[in-house]
């Protein structure tokens, strides 16, 4: 069974930084492109960033230059380094494989809350 556990969220002031982690169960992790997603209260889930098994990355325009996605296949772990955080980054952040059906998919984990506020 695929399990993904997100952690690292919290309350941070605007301009601050956080690093999120996503630990995956099983050796399948290294073979899959992965993604970070987020959902703010009252809004649809959105794709934040993705990373292929080989390390190629892409980002939503709203986070380019501020967020960095990375992975450590030996540890079955993916990261999201978030710098220069803004109040509009406030959301629950989730990890999953890079999936095109993320808007309708309903098998998400618990996620980790990120709140950017002074």
Order of alpha helices (4+ residues) and beta strands (2+ residues): beta-beta-beta-beta-beta-beta-beta-beta-beta-beta
